[in-house]
Amino acid sequence: MGTNAVSNGTARLGRRTPRRLAAPLVIAMLAITGCGAGFNAQTNQVYQPADGVSDRSGDVYAINLLVVGNDEGDGTLIGTLINQQADDDALTEFTASAFDGTEILTSPIEEPVELTPQSGVALQDGSLLSLSGENLTPGDFINLTLTFDNAAALEMQIPIQPATDEIFSEVPIEGVEEPAA
C-alpha cells in the first residue's frame, strides 16, 4: 500500500505541474502580445482625420484650417472658427509667413468675421481670405496668425493643399495685390 500511495502521489504531482505552469505562461503570453506597445501605442495617439490643422487651446477654436493654393503662389484660407466665449468676438486680421520668415501677403479683412458665442463660422462661406507669396507652394506649410477682437491671437502652422485636388477644386482663389509704396 505504501508503494501505491507513493506512486499515486507522484502521479498527481506530475499531472498538476503542467497545469501550474500553464497559468503563468498564458499570462506572460498575453502581456507580451497584448500590451507590447505600451502607452505609446499608435492607437493611443491623437489622430486628426482631416487635411487641415485644428487648435482648441484658446477661446476661439480653429478647426481644420488650411490654405488651398495654386501653382502661381496664390491661395485661400479655409476652415472653421468656433467661439467658445460667452460674448461675441470677431476675426479682425490674419497674417502669414513662410518657415524661413519670408512674408506672405494676406488680404485685409474688410468686414470682421463675426463669431457669435458657442457657434461655428466656416471661413470659406464668408469673406474670401486670400494669400499670395513666392513661398506659398502646395505641399508646404506656413505660419499663420489669427487676430481677434477679444480672444488671444492664435498662432499655427498649417498646410497648403493643391487646388487641383478633387476635394478643393471648387474653392475660389484670388491673388493679393502688393500694396503701393
Secondary structure as UniProt FT lines:
FT   HELIX           2..34
FT   TURN            36..37
FT   HELIX           38..40
FT   HELIX           42..44
FT   STRAND          53..55
FT   STRAND          60..69
FT   TURN            71..72
FT   STRAND          74..83
FT   STRAND          89..97
FT   TURN            99..100
FT   STRAND          103..106
FT   STRAND          113..115
FT   STRAND          120..122
FT   HELIX           123..125
FT   STRAND          130..132
FT   TURN            134..135
FT   TURN            138..139
FT   STRAND          141..148
FT   STRAND          154..162
FT   TURN            163..164
FT   TURN            166..170
//
